[in-house]
Each structure stands twice: as C-alpha cells, then as structure tokens.
Amino acid sequence: MKTFCRTLCFMFFCFLCISSAAPASDELLNLPALIQEALKNNPELRLAESRWKTSTFKVPQSRSLPDPMFMFGYQNEGTRRYTYGEMADSEWMFSASQMFPFPGKRSIKEEMAGKDAQSLEAAYEAVRLKTIDRVKELYFDLFLAYRNIDIIRDKTALFSRVEDAAAARYGSGMAPQQELLMAQTEKYMLLEKEEMLKQKVESLEAMLNSATGREAASPLGKPPEPAETMYSYSMDELIQTAYEYAPEIRSRELMIGSAEAGIHLAEKEYYPDFTLSANMSKKGGDFENMVGLTTTINLPLYYKSKQRQGVYEAKSILSEGEHELKDIKLMVSSSIRDNYSMLQTAGKLMELYRQGLIPKTYQDFDAALAGYVTGKVEAITVISRLKSLLDYELLYWDQFVTREKAIARLESLTGSPGDFATASQ
C-alpha cells in the first residue's frame, strides 16, 4: 500500500511539471478579427475569387466578332522570269474578309458567359460563407477546450478538498486508507484529462491558423466567453430565406439560365454564318486593276448528326442542371432542419443544466462533503456527487458550443451571416 501511495505522489508531481506549460495566452482571441483575416488570406477563398474574376473576362470576348482575315500574294505568268507589268495574268493579289455569325448568336453567347460568371460569383460567395462558418466553429471548439480546462482545474481543487477530508479522517483513524487513495486517484485522472485537452488546444489552433491563412505554429490567444446568441426565427423562415438568398442555390439557378441560353444558341446553329470578302488584283503596265466582292455561306447539310445533336446535348445539360438544383435545395433544407433541431435541443438542455442539474448537484455535493467530514456519508458518495457536477458543467458548455455552431451553420446555409442572430447582453 505504501508503494502505491508513493507511485500516486510521483504521478502527481509529473503532472504538475507538465501542466506548468499551459497553452493559454494572456492575449484574448478576437473572433471578428479572425474572420476578417480569413476572408483576406484563406487560400480556398482566394482561389474561388480568382475563378470568378477570370470568368468575367470571357464576357466581352464572347460578343466579339471573329478576327478578320487578310491575304496577300503574287501570281506570275510562267516560271522563267518576272512578268509583272508585261503579262495580263501577272498580278499582286490582296484580300480582306470578315465572318459574321447569324444574327442573335453573339448576344446569346454573351448571355451565357455572363450567367456563367455570375454563377461563379455565387460559388465564391458560398465559399466565403463556409469560410466564416469554419472559423466560427473552430473558434467555439477552441473556446470549449479552454473552458473544459478551467472547469477541470476548478474541480481538481474540489477533489483536493475531498482529499484533505479523507486525509484528516484517515489520520484520526476514522476512515481506511482506501478512501484517501480513491480521492487522490480521481484527482490525478482529472490531470490526465487536462493534458489531453491541452493537446486538443494545439490541434485546434493549427486548424484555425490554416483557416485564416497563417502558419500552423502562429500563436493564438485564449477565446473569451462569448455571449449567448439570440435566435428567434422559425425553420420555415430560414428555409424560405435560403431558397431566395443561399449562394449555392443561386449558383445553380444561374447555371440553369446559362443552359437555357445554350439551347437557344444550339437552335441558332441551324442557321448559317456568312463571310464577306473584298479583294483586289493589282496589275502593272497598262493593264487595269481588278476588284471583287464575295460572300461565303456555310451550309448546315449535316444537321442530323451535328446541329440536331447539339440541341439534344444542350437540353440534356439543362435537365442535369434542374436535377442538381432540386438536389441542392433538398440538401439545404435538410441541413437547415437538422441544425435547427440541434439548436432547439441544445437550448433546452442548457436551460436544464443551468437552472436545475448544476445548482442542485452543487448543493448535493456540499451536503455530502459536510456529511463525510462528520462521518455520516461515505467517501464514494461525495466523489460520485463531484463527478456528476463535473459532467453536468462539461455538458452545459458542450451544448452551449453546439448551439453556437448550429447558428453559424444556419447563417451560412441561409446566405446571411449575422442577419438573423444577435448576441444577448
């Protein structure tokens, strides 16, 4: 038994040495500043922005005419000598031509390119909202890890009170040594949990640095306790808002608009384009120069295997886009329902822990500890009450963070971060 006591004391000393390097920083972590930094530096967001801006350069190109063609050459009569000016068929030739698409084609191409650019802009906005949501979720997870460390340290102090009471009873011969060892073991288990939480803090800080575009080892402060966010909107209001403003839905709707224009363009391909050409043949000597004007028209003779199939392809693309829009609407509405249910449940559990279980269990622990000191209550009862108090406090803050993360996801899904939510004072 003495060997076991020495082992526990050694473990306690090791934990004290390790815990001296706490992960917390004196500087507080500011969530709005983190979000702004992520919006400025997040690589995925910058990539989406580049794709969107790149697509805007295609709009003026799509309406532009094809490049005109210029041709020049020389025709000589015979191969033995230069006969320009001496023979009627010897001449310098110049030609310029311009192809003109059938009326309406260029405007449809411009419409398609414009809607594609708008769709990529909406996709960029979707990535922007997801970046904000990602930063918020990591921030709240980091806050929870720090808060759990604080709770464990606080309860470790309470276990020290139980340990002191057990040591006093053991020293006076009123209790067996087993009760003292039980209290010490529970305290050391809490120290183990604290070390695991410190490792989790480091992992979350690395992920948060990645989301904000920082180096993985960049120092971060400790998140302050956030105010509980008030959220009073109904699920139907959120779904309706998402259908109107969610960028993922808007992106698919614009893709459908582009596909509809693509059908019109494919149908226009049944009509021929034409090319105007002007040419001049310059002759030397006393021979007259020659000028000419021609028109070239392509004939869509193979429309069954080309133009008609192009229309079928465009209609298939439209059908694909409509199915994708329906699927994304179902996915968004399902996610809203899931997170809204999570929000409501977390709020009710928080109220239960805050108003009922935590204060009642704390009173129960105080009464059990007082009874243990006088010998009326067993040590196992005191320890179980304290462990219950610890669990309820951990669960309360876990539900707090679950609720805040659900709100952040709802803001991202509805396309309006912060518009529905306000922090309680």
C-alpha positions as CSV (number, residue, x, y, z in Angstrom):
1,M,0.0,0.0,0.0
2,K,2.9,2.4,0.8
3,T,4.4,1.6,-2.6
4,F,1.1,2.5,-4.3
5,C,1.0,5.8,-2.4
6,R,4.5,6.7,-3.5
7,T,3.5,5.9,-7.1
8,L,0.5,8.2,-6.9
9,C,2.6,11.0,-5.4
10,F,5.2,10.6,-8.2
11,M,2.4,10.8,-10.9
12,F,1.0,13.9,-9.3
13,F,4.5,15.5,-9.3
14,C,4.9,14.7,-13.0
15,F,1.5,16.1,-13.9
16,L,2.4,19.3,-12.0
17,C,5.6,19.7,-14.0
18,I,3.9,19.1,-17.3
19,S,1.0,21.4,-16.6
20,S,3.3,24.3,-15.8
21,A,3.5,25.0,-19.6
22,A,-0.1,25.9,-20.0
23,P,-1.4,26.5,-23.6
24,A,-3.3,29.7,-22.7
25,S,-2.1,33.1,-23.7
26,D,-2.7,36.4,-21.8
27,E,-4.0,37.9,-25.1
28,L,-7.7,37.4,-25.9
29,L,-8.7,36.0,-29.2
30,N,-11.0,38.3,-31.2
31,L,-13.5,36.4,-33.4
32,P,-14.4,39.3,-35.8
33,A,-10.7,40.0,-36.4
34,L,-10.1,36.3,-37.2
35,I,-13.0,36.3,-39.7
36,Q,-11.6,39.3,-41.5
37,E,-8.2,37.7,-41.6
38,A,-9.6,34.5,-43.0
39,L,-11.6,36.5,-45.7
40,K,-8.4,38.2,-46.7
41,N,-5.9,35.2,-46.6
42,N,-7.8,31.9,-46.9
43,P,-6.3,30.1,-49.9
44,E,-9.6,28.3,-50.9
45,L,-11.5,31.6,-50.9
46,R,-8.8,33.4,-52.9
47,L,-8.9,30.5,-55.4
48,A,-12.7,30.9,-55.8
49,E,-12.3,34.6,-56.2
50,S,-9.7,34.2,-58.9
51,R,-12.0,31.8,-60.8
52,W,-14.9,34.2,-60.6
53,K,-12.8,37.2,-61.8
54,T,-11.2,35.2,-64.5
55,S,-14.7,34.3,-65.9
56,T,-15.7,38.0,-66.2
57,F,-13.0,38.4,-68.9
58,K,-14.8,35.9,-71.1
59,V,-18.0,38.1,-71.3
60,P,-16.6,40.7,-73.7
61,Q,-14.8,38.0,-75.7
62,S,-18.0,36.1,-76.3
63,R,-19.7,39.0,-78.0
64,S,-16.7,40.0,-80.1
65,L,-16.6,39.2,-83.8
66,P,-14.0,36.7,-85.1
67,D,-10.8,38.2,-86.2
68,P,-10.8,39.5,-89.8
69,M,-8.6,37.7,-92.3
70,F,-6.1,39.4,-94.6
71,M,-4.5,37.7,-97.6
72,F,-1.8,38.9,-100.0
73,G,0.1,37.1,-102.7
74,Y,1.5,37.3,-106.2
75,Q,0.7,35.5,-109.4
76,N,3.2,35.3,-112.2
77,E,2.8,34.0,-115.8
78,G,5.4,31.4,-116.4
79,T,8.4,30.4,-114.3
80,R,11.4,31.7,-116.2
81,R,11.2,35.4,-115.4
82,Y,9.3,38.0,-113.5
83,T,6.4,39.1,-115.9
84,Y,4.6,41.7,-113.7
85,G,3.5,44.6,-115.9
86,E,4.2,42.7,-119.1
87,M,1.6,40.0,-119.0
88,A,-2.2,40.4,-118.2
89,D,-2.3,37.5,-115.8
90,S,0.7,38.7,-113.7
91,E,-0.6,40.4,-110.6
92,W,-0.3,41.2,-106.9
93,M,-3.4,40.0,-105.0
94,F,-4.9,41.4,-101.8
95,S,-7.9,40.2,-99.9
96,A,-9.7,41.0,-96.6
97,S,-12.6,39.0,-95.2
98,Q,-14.8,39.1,-92.1
99,M,-17.0,36.3,-90.8
100,F,-20.4,37.4,-89.3
101,P,-22.3,34.9,-87.2
102,F,-26.1,34.6,-87.8
103,P,-27.9,37.5,-86.1
104,G,-28.6,36.7,-82.4
105,K,-25.7,34.2,-81.8
106,R,-23.3,36.7,-80.3
107,S,-25.9,38.1,-77.9
108,I,-26.7,34.6,-76.7
109,K,-23.1,33.8,-76.2
110,E,-22.7,37.0,-74.2
111,E,-25.7,36.0,-72.1
112,M,-24.3,32.5,-71.4
113,A,-20.8,33.9,-70.5
114,G,-22.5,36.5,-68.2
115,K,-24.6,33.9,-66.4
116,D,-21.5,31.6,-66.0
117,A,-19.6,34.5,-64.4
118,Q,-22.5,35.3,-62.1
119,S,-22.7,31.6,-61.2
120,L,-19.0,31.6,-60.2
121,E,-19.5,34.7,-58.3
122,A,-22.3,33.0,-56.3
123,A,-19.9,30.0,-55.8
124,Y,-17.3,32.4,-54.5
125,E,-19.9,33.8,-52.0
126,A,-20.7,30.2,-50.9
127,V,-17.1,29.6,-50.2
128,R,-16.9,32.9,-48.4
129,L,-19.8,31.9,-46.1
130,K,-18.3,28.5,-45.5
131,T,-15.0,30.1,-44.5
132,I,-16.8,32.3,-42.0
133,D,-18.6,29.2,-40.7
134,R,-15.4,27.2,-40.5
135,V,-13.6,30.0,-38.5
136,K,-16.6,30.3,-36.1
137,E,-16.8,26.5,-35.5
138,L,-13.1,26.2,-34.8
139,Y,-13.2,29.3,-32.6
140,F,-16.0,27.8,-30.5
141,D,-14.3,24.4,-30.3
142,L,-11.1,26.2,-29.1
143,F,-13.2,28.1,-26.5
144,L,-14.8,24.8,-25.3
145,A,-11.3,23.2,-24.9
146,Y,-10.1,26.1,-22.8
147,R,-13.3,26.2,-20.8
148,N,-13.1,22.5,-20.1
149,I,-9.6,23.0,-18.8
150,D,-10.8,25.7,-16.5
151,I,-13.6,23.5,-15.3
152,I,-11.3,20.6,-14.7
153,R,-8.9,22.8,-12.7
154,D,-11.7,24.1,-10.6
155,K,-13.0,20.6,-9.9
156,T,-9.4,19.4,-9.2
157,A,-9.5,22.0,-6.3
158,L,-12.7,20.5,-5.1
159,F,-11.2,17.0,-5.2
160,S,-8.4,18.4,-3.1
161,R,-11.0,19.3,-0.5
162,V,-12.2,15.7,-0.5
163,E,-8.7,14.5,-0.4
164,D,-7.9,16.8,2.6
165,A,-11.1,15.5,4.4
166,A,-10.1,11.9,3.6
167,A,-6.6,12.5,4.9
168,A,-7.9,14.0,8.1
169,R,-10.3,11.1,8.7
170,Y,-7.5,8.6,7.9
171,G,-5.1,10.3,10.2
172,S,-7.6,10.2,13.0
173,G,-8.4,6.5,12.3
174,M,-12.0,7.2,11.3
175,A,-11.6,6.0,7.7
176,P,-9.5,3.5,5.8
177,Q,-6.6,4.5,3.6
178,Q,-8.6,3.3,0.6
179,E,-10.8,6.4,0.8
180,L,-7.7,8.7,0.6
181,L,-6.4,6.8,-2.4
182,M,-9.7,6.9,-4.1
183,A,-9.8,10.7,-3.8
184,Q,-6.2,11.1,-5.0
185,T,-6.8,8.8,-8.0
186,E,-9.8,10.8,-9.1
187,K,-7.8,14.0,-8.9
188,Y,-4.9,12.5,-11.0
189,M,-7.4,11.3,-13.6
190,L,-8.6,14.9,-14.0
191,L,-5.0,16.0,-14.5
192,E,-4.8,13.4,-17.3
193,K,-7.9,14.9,-18.9
194,E,-6.4,18.3,-18.7
195,E,-3.3,17.2,-20.6
196,M,-5.4,15.7,-23.3
197,L,-7.3,18.9,-23.6
198,K,-4.1,20.9,-23.9
199,Q,-3.2,18.7,-26.9
200,K,-6.6,19.3,-28.4
201,V,-6.0,23.1,-28.0
202,E,-2.8,22.8,-30.0
203,S,-4.6,20.8,-32.8
204,L,-7.4,23.3,-32.9
205,E,-5.0,26.3,-33.1
206,A,-3.3,24.7,-36.0
207,M,-6.6,24.2,-37.9
208,L,-7.6,27.8,-37.1
209,N,-4.3,29.1,-38.3
210,S,-4.8,27.1,-41.5
211,A,-8.3,28.5,-42.0
212,T,-7.1,32.1,-41.6
213,G,-4.1,31.6,-43.9
214,R,-1.5,31.7,-41.1
215,E,1.5,29.5,-40.4
216,A,0.5,26.4,-38.4
217,A,2.6,27.4,-35.4
218,S,1.5,31.0,-35.2
219,P,0.5,31.9,-31.6
220,L,-3.2,32.5,-30.8
221,G,-4.8,33.9,-27.7
222,K,-7.4,32.5,-25.5
223,P,-11.0,33.0,-26.7
224,P,-13.1,35.0,-24.2
225,E,-16.5,33.6,-23.1
226,P,-18.9,34.6,-25.9
227,A,-22.4,35.9,-25.2
228,E,-25.2,33.6,-25.9
229,T,-26.7,34.3,-29.3
230,M,-30.4,35.0,-29.5
231,Y,-32.1,33.3,-32.4
232,S,-35.8,33.7,-32.8
233,Y,-36.6,32.7,-36.4
234,S,-38.7,29.8,-37.4
235,M,-37.5,26.9,-39.5
236,D,-39.9,27.8,-42.3
237,E,-38.5,31.3,-42.4
238,L,-35.0,30.0,-42.6
239,I,-35.8,27.6,-45.5
240,Q,-37.6,30.4,-47.4
241,T,-34.6,32.7,-46.9
242,A,-32.2,30.0,-48.1
243,Y,-34.2,29.4,-51.2
244,E,-34.1,33.2,-52.0
245,Y,-30.5,34.1,-50.9
246,A,-28.4,31.0,-50.5
247,P,-25.4,31.3,-52.9
248,E,-25.3,27.6,-53.6
249,I,-28.9,27.7,-54.8
250,R,-28.4,30.9,-56.7
251,S,-25.3,29.5,-58.4
252,R,-27.4,26.5,-59.7
253,E,-30.2,28.8,-60.9
254,L,-27.7,30.9,-62.9
255,M,-26.3,27.7,-64.4
256,I,-29.8,26.8,-65.5
257,G,-30.2,30.2,-67.1
258,S,-27.0,29.6,-68.9
259,A,-28.2,26.2,-70.1
260,E,-31.4,27.7,-71.4
261,A,-29.5,30.2,-73.4
262,G,-27.3,27.3,-74.6
263,I,-30.4,25.7,-76.1
264,H,-31.3,28.9,-78.0
265,L,-27.7,29.0,-79.2
266,A,-27.8,25.4,-80.4
267,E,-31.0,26.1,-82.2
268,K,-29.4,29.1,-83.9
269,E,-26.7,26.8,-85.3
270,Y,-29.3,25.6,-87.8
271,Y,-28.9,29.0,-89.5
272,P,-25.7,29.6,-91.5
273,D,-23.0,32.1,-90.8
274,F,-21.6,34.2,-93.6
275,T,-18.3,35.7,-94.6
276,L,-17.8,38.9,-96.6
277,S,-14.6,39.2,-98.6
278,A,-13.2,42.1,-100.6
279,N,-10.2,41.5,-102.9
280,M,-8.1,43.5,-105.4
281,S,-5.7,42.3,-108.0
282,K,-3.1,44.9,-108.9
283,K,-1.6,44.7,-112.4
284,G,1.3,46.6,-113.7
285,G,1.9,48.3,-117.0
286,D,-1.1,49.4,-119.0
287,F,-3.4,46.6,-117.5
288,E,-6.4,47.6,-115.4
289,N,-6.5,46.6,-111.7
290,M,-9.3,44.2,-110.7
291,V,-11.6,44.4,-107.6
292,G,-14.1,41.9,-106.3
293,L,-16.6,41.4,-103.5
294,T,-17.7,37.9,-102.4
295,T,-19.9,36.3,-99.8
296,T,-19.3,32.8,-98.4
297,I,-22.1,31.0,-96.5
298,N,-21.7,27.7,-94.7
299,L,-24.4,25.2,-95.4
300,P,-25.5,23.0,-92.4
301,L,-26.1,20.0,-94.5
302,Y,-25.2,17.6,-91.8
303,Y,-27.6,18.9,-89.2
304,K,-28.9,15.5,-88.3
305,S,-25.5,14.4,-86.9
306,K,-24.3,17.9,-85.8
307,Q,-26.8,20.7,-85.1
308,R,-29.7,18.5,-84.0
309,Q,-27.4,16.6,-81.7
310,G,-26.1,19.9,-80.3
311,V,-29.7,20.8,-79.4
312,Y,-30.2,17.4,-77.7
313,E,-26.9,18.0,-75.8
314,A,-28.0,21.5,-74.6
315,K,-31.3,20.2,-73.4
316,S,-29.6,17.4,-71.5
317,I,-27.3,19.9,-69.8
318,L,-30.5,21.9,-68.8
319,S,-32.1,18.8,-67.4
320,E,-28.9,18.0,-65.5
321,G,-28.9,21.5,-64.0
322,E,-32.5,21.3,-63.0
323,H,-31.9,18.0,-61.2
324,E,-28.9,19.4,-59.5
325,L,-30.9,22.5,-58.3
326,K,-33.6,20.2,-56.9
327,D,-30.9,18.1,-55.1
328,I,-29.2,21.2,-53.6
329,K,-32.5,22.6,-52.4
330,L,-33.3,19.3,-50.7
331,M,-29.8,19.2,-49.2
332,V,-30.0,22.8,-47.9
333,S,-33.5,22.3,-46.4
334,S,-32.4,19.1,-44.8
335,S,-29.3,20.7,-43.3
336,I,-31.4,23.6,-42.0
337,R,-33.9,21.2,-40.3
338,D,-31.0,19.2,-38.8
339,N,-29.2,22.3,-37.4
340,Y,-32.4,24.0,-36.3
341,S,-33.3,20.9,-34.3
342,M,-29.8,20.8,-32.9
343,L,-30.2,24.5,-31.9
344,Q,-33.5,23.9,-30.2
345,T,-32.4,20.8,-28.3
346,A,-29.2,22.4,-27.2
347,G,-31.1,25.4,-25.8
348,K,-33.4,23.2,-23.8
349,L,-30.6,21.2,-22.4
350,M,-28.6,24.3,-21.4
351,E,-31.6,25.6,-19.5
352,L,-31.9,22.2,-17.8
353,Y,-28.3,22.2,-16.7
354,R,-28.2,25.8,-15.8
355,Q,-31.4,26.1,-13.8
356,G,-31.7,22.6,-12.4
357,L,-28.9,20.0,-12.5
358,I,-25.8,22.1,-11.9
359,P,-27.0,24.1,-8.9
360,K,-28.8,21.1,-7.3
361,T,-25.8,18.8,-7.8
362,Y,-23.5,21.5,-6.3
363,Q,-25.8,21.7,-3.2
364,D,-25.8,17.9,-3.0
365,F,-22.0,17.8,-3.2
366,D,-21.6,20.4,-0.4
367,A,-24.1,18.5,1.8
368,A,-22.3,15.2,1.0
369,L,-18.9,16.7,1.8
370,A,-20.2,18.1,5.1
371,G,-21.7,14.7,5.9
372,Y,-18.4,12.9,5.1
373,V,-16.4,15.2,7.4
374,T,-18.8,14.2,10.3
375,G,-18.8,10.5,9.3
376,K,-22.4,10.4,8.2
377,V,-21.7,9.9,4.4
378,E,-19.3,7.5,2.7
379,A,-16.4,8.8,0.5
380,I,-17.8,7.2,-2.6
381,T,-21.0,9.3,-2.3
382,V,-19.0,12.5,-2.1
383,I,-16.8,11.6,-5.1
384,S,-19.8,10.5,-7.2
385,R,-21.6,13.8,-6.5
386,L,-18.5,15.7,-7.5
387,K,-18.0,13.7,-10.7
388,S,-21.7,14.3,-11.6
389,L,-21.2,18.1,-11.0
390,L,-18.1,17.9,-13.3
391,D,-20.1,16.1,-16.0
392,Y,-23.0,18.5,-15.9
393,E,-20.8,21.5,-16.2
394,L,-18.9,20.0,-19.1
395,L,-22.1,19.0,-20.8
396,Y,-23.6,22.5,-20.3
397,W,-20.7,24.2,-22.2
398,D,-20.7,21.4,-24.8
399,Q,-24.3,22.2,-25.5
400,F,-23.5,26.0,-25.5
401,V,-20.9,25.4,-28.2
402,T,-23.2,23.0,-30.1
403,R,-25.9,25.7,-30.2
404,E,-23.5,28.4,-31.4
405,K,-22.0,26.2,-34.1
406,A,-25.6,25.3,-35.3
407,I,-26.3,29.0,-35.6
408,A,-23.1,29.6,-37.5
409,R,-24.1,26.8,-40.0
410,L,-27.6,28.2,-40.3
411,E,-26.2,31.6,-41.2
412,S,-24.0,30.0,-43.8
413,L,-26.9,27.9,-45.2
414,T,-29.3,30.9,-45.5
415,G,-26.7,33.1,-47.1
416,S,-27.0,35.8,-44.5
417,P,-24.3,35.5,-41.7
418,G,-25.2,37.6,-38.7
419,D,-28.5,38.9,-40.2
420,F,-30.7,36.6,-38.0
421,A,-28.6,36.4,-34.9
422,T,-27.9,38.9,-32.2
423,A,-25.8,38.4,-29.0
424,S,-27.6,38.6,-25.7
425,Q,-26.4,41.2,-23.3
